[in-house]
Amino acid sequence: MPTPPMITMTDVEEAAERVGGRVRRTPVVEVEPDALGTPASALLKLELLQHTGSFKPRGIFNRILSARADAKAHGVIAASGGNAGLAVAYAAEQLGLHAEIFVPVSASPVKVARLRKLGAVVNVTGAHYADAFAASQERAATTGALVVHAYDQPEVAAGQGTLARELLEQAPAVDTVLVAVGGGGLIAGVATWLRGRARVVAVEPERCPTMAAALERGEPVDVEVGGIAIDSLGARRVSDTALRACQRAGAVSVLVSDEAIAAARLRLWERLRVAAEPGGACAVAALSCGAYRPAPGERVAAIVCGGNTDPADLEPRPEPR
């Protein structure tokens, strides 16, 4: 088997230069203990304020700009539960490219509607991300479009690493960073940049434990996925690149229940007026439910990585009379 590609800090630096001016520098806020229900204050990196409502444009722009001639000739194609597809559609719109996106039937209707609004051709097929990906590969073989993977490409992972680079500029004293994991593109870039600088904690839903299973087995393995965060964290297998980056960085893994994710999402809204999607609230859930317990004095940051959600379910409904 060929050695899986690795990314380096140089790759992340080059990505930062390439995507500069095309992505937002998202804020970091310090939140008091009461807001999250934690023993100490914590930092939140509000990446849900990024273009299209998630961190994804960082890596997607880097991938497309790295192969711009191919993309210009044949357009771009991707498979996504929603957030990566939104980023591909947005980047294509900004760069004047044709985009075709394949999504599984589990994709959020909110995200599918936004994909179409951005001008992408949307194909809804298959029960899970892997099914949509297989369909997109068949289509790419006939059109010659540039394939943009949701997480498993070196250029995508390096682009996501610009988030960690930015975070350390904003909060250089941070000790630990909590990162939600689906397929692993974000944590691959974050772990690459933070290795030797801060601890990395992979946070996953109990029903989507791709990184936990990979770390335990020492290699990526397929897992059954489900639960409330499946639309953004529902990859069946973490990437080799992500696993190797986590192993090199000494990352640890924690799991959180759907109930903890829902509670963290509601707390973010009620206390901070931050409307995170379930996957976006996953890292915060590890703090609020105690799945990760910081040591006294430990400076912790959690990445709120996505906000593509229907906010209607965040407000309590009036009791029927």
N, C-alpha and C positions, 0 to 999 in steps of 0.2 A: 504493500500500500504506500502511495506517495506520502511524504511528510506534509501534514496540514500547514497552510501558510500562517506565519506569525506576523504580527505587526510590532512596530517599534515606536519609541518616543519620537524618532525622526519622522516617521510616517504621520504621527499626530500633528507635529509641527507643520509639516507640509500641507496637511489637510486644513489646518487653521489659516494658513496663508491663502489656500485655494477658495475656501468658503467665506472668508472675511468679507463683510459687507452684504452677504446674502442671508445670513442667519442673525437672529437677535442675541444680544448678551442678556440673558435672563437673570432676574434678581435672586439674591440670597437674603432671607430674613431670619432673624433670631426670634424664636417663639418661646414664651414662658411655659413652665411646666403644666399649669392648669389647662392650657389650650390643647395639649396632646394627651393629658393624663399620664405624664411621665414624672419621675422623681426629679429631673433636672431639665433645664432648657435645652433646646435643640435648634439646629439650623435646618432650614428647608430651602432647597434649590428649586425654584418654581419654573421648571422647564415646560410646564403646561402652557406657559405664556409664549412659547416658541411659535413660529409660523406653523399653521395647520394644527396647533394644539398639542404637539408632542415634540420629543427630542429628535425625531426621525429626519427632518430636513438636513441636519448636520451631515449625516452619513450619505444620504441620498444625493445631495448636491456634490459631495466629494466624488462619489462613484460616477455620476454623469459627466462632471467636468473633467474627470480623468480620461474619459473616452468620448469627448464631445464630438469628434468627427463621425464616429460610428452612430452616435445618437442622432446627429443631424441628418444622416443619410437615411436611416430606417425607423427613427422613433425609439421609444423605450417601452418596455413591458415588465410587469411585476405581478407577483401574487402577494396578497396581504389580507390579514384580518381587518384591516382598516387604516391604522396609523401610518404604516409605511406606504400604503397606496396613496393616502392623502399627500404625503410628502413627495412622492413621485409625480403625482398629478400637478402639485403646486410648482415643483421645480421645472417640470416640462412646460407649464404655462409661462413661467418667468423666462425660460430660455427659448420659447417659440418652437417646442417640439411636440410631436404627436405622442400620446400616452394611452396605453391599453392596460387595464388592471383586472386581475382575476381575484375574486373574494369568495370565501366559503359562505354557506347559508347561515352560519353562526355570526357573521359580521353584523355589527350594530347598524340598524337602519339609519341612524343619524350620520354615521360615517359614509355609508353608501350614497346617501343623498348629497353629501358634500363632495364626494368624488365626482359625481355627475355635474354638479355645479361648477367644478373646476375644469370641466371640459373633457375629462377622460372617458374613453369607452370602457364600460364596466360589464364584466361577465361574472354572474353569480353561479358558482358550481361547486359541488362537493360538500361533505359534512364538515371537514376540517381544513386547516391551512395546507396540509400536505397534499390534499386532493386538488385544491386550487393551484398549488405550485406545479403539480404534474400537468395540469391542463395548460398552464401558461408556458411550460417548456415545449409542449407540442406546438403551440401557436408560434412561439419564437423561432422554431426550426423552419417554419414556412415563411415568415415575414422578414427574418434577419434583424429584427429589432434588438437593441441593446438590452440585455437582461439585467435588471436591477433587483438583487435579492434583498428581501426584507432585513436580513441580518448576517448572512453567511458569505460575505465578500470582504477581503482585506480593506478595500477602499471605504466600504460602509462602516466597518468597525473603527478604522482610523478616524473617520469623520465624527463618530460618536465620542471618541476620546477627547475631542475638543471641549466637551462639556466638563470633564474633570480638569482639564487645563485651565479653563475659565474659573471653575470653582476654587481651585487653589490660589488663583490670583485674588479672588474675592475674600477667601477665608483661609489664609495660609497656615493658621494654627490648628486646623481640623485634624483630629486623630483617626476618625472612622467615618466611612461613607457607606450608607445603606442603599443598595441598588436593586430594583425589581428585575427579575429575569424571566424572559420568555424563551426566544431562540438564542439569546446571548450576545447580540450585536453591541448593545450598550455596555454591558459589563466587560466585554472583551476590550473595548477602548478605554473604559474607566480603569480597569485593573492594570492595563499596560502603562497608563500615565501615573497611577498612584503607587505602583510597586516601589517599595522602599521609602515611601513618603507618608502613606496613611493606610490604615487597615481597610480592607474591602469585605463587605458582608453581602452575600447574595440572598435576596429575599424572594420567596416564591409561594404561591398558593399551595396548600396541601394537595390540591387536585391537579396541579400542573408542576410536578417536582422534577423538571428536566435536569437542572444543575445539581440538585441534591443526589439524584440517581447517578449522574455522571461522576461526581466526586467520589461517591461510594465505590463505584465499579472501576474507576480509573480510566474510563472511556465513555463516550456518548452512547446512550441506550435509548430506545423508544420507550415512552411511557404513555399510559392512558391519561387523557386530559379532559377536564370539565370545569364546572363552577362558574362563578360570576365574572371572573376576569379572563375567560377563555378567548374573547375577541381580540385581546391585545397580548396575552401571555400564554396562548394556547398552542405553541409549537410542541410537537411530540418529542423532539430531540434537540438538545443544545448543540451548537456548532463545535467542531474540534478546536477552532481558533479561540472560542470563548473558554472552553475547558482548560486549554493550555495556558491562557493568560491568567486564569484564576489559580491554577496550580503554581505558576511562577510567582504570583503575588501573595501566595499563602492565604487566599480568600477562604472564608467559612460560609456555610449555608444554613439558613433558618427557614422554617416553613410556618405559614400563617393560615388560619382557617378562613373560609368565606365569611363567617360571622365577624371575625376580627377585621377583615377588609371592609365590610359594609359599615362597621362601627367607626373605623378610622375615616372613611369617606364622609360619613355624616358629621363627625367631629370637625373635620377640616372645613366643612360648609358652615356649620353652626357657630364655630368659634372664630374662624378666619375668613369666612366667605370665599373660600377656595373651592371651586367646583371640579374636583378630580374625578376621573373615571375610576372604576375599580382597580385596574392595573396601575393607575397613577397613584392610588392610595396604598398600594401594597407595601412599599418600603416604610411608610409611616406606621402601618399596622404593626410591624415588628416592634416598634417602640411602644405604641400605646397598649398593646396586649401583653407585653413583657417577653415576647419570643426572643428579643435581643435586649439584654440588660447592661447598659453601660456601667463601667467602673466609676467610682467617685472621681469627679474632675475630668472625666473623658469628654472630649469635645466631639459631638456626633452631628453629622449632616445626613439627611434623608432626601433623596431625589424624588420630587413629585413630577413624574415623567410624562403624564398625559391627562388631558381634560376633555376628550371628545366623548361627551356623555349627554344624556337628556336630563337637564337640571330639574325637570318636573318631579322626579322621584326623591329629590332632596328636601322638599318642603313637606311638612306633615299635612295630611288631608283632614279636612273638618269631619268630625264624627257625624254620622247620619242622625237626624232627629227622629 
